[in-house]
């Protein structure tokens, strides 16, 4: 399942002469539509179709022939693997942003004294913290970053080395979770298929989640809770990259590809909490 699809352009009743098909990591679900609207104002007649989902699942589907023009991943690994397989236009693999991770908690937990802004990951040691939403590390870069964050803070210890794609039995099958379970009757990881679904699980079910900053800044999540921003050094770096797919280097595709590097697109990405290439945050 590829997530939800959105077609954006300018002008009612317009006959679309050109279209650009984009598949994108779910952490872009707020930023990328705004970028497309800005692009469309300068490029009337070009429709950009957006599909959002898990980077890893898109990689698999693209290897199997999914029709698309540009792939925006939440990491650099999946686009590089497409490039190595000869599935991309030469020289188009490019970094567009660095993703940031947060530990988000609902106001209900904050009112009980579990405030991630002051506690950070230590919040997860509290006996009342029994369920954590996390993206599935098998195919979601934010899930992989979340696992490395928990490991960095001593909350997980690896039992045996396993490639991410093979971690199909769930995190506790491959990591010692005794620190997280100490003093509790249980501790459960609740997996989202992508980071947007993970945010929805945190919002409606677990009250706790390891999320993308770009989604934690959405109106729904800002209204429902608060977050701790993880230092970049505390988890697997999310070097988010994009690439034009093989045989799709049409003029309109390249125009949108190049638009991502314009000041207007960069301003939108920065607004949603992404770091831009060449930026160094104060931590």
Beta strands, then each sheet from edge to edge (+ up, - down):
strand 1: 5-8
strand 2: 18-25
strand 3: 46-53
strand 4: 70-72
strand 5: 94-99
strand 6: 101-106
strand 7: 131-135
strand 8: 157-158
strand 9: 175-176
strand 10: 188-192
strand 11: 208-212
strand 12: 225-229
strand 13: 238-244
sheet 1: 1+ 3- 2- 4- 13+ 5-
sheet 2: 11+ 6- 12+
sheet 3: 7+ 10+
sheet 4: 8+ 9-
end
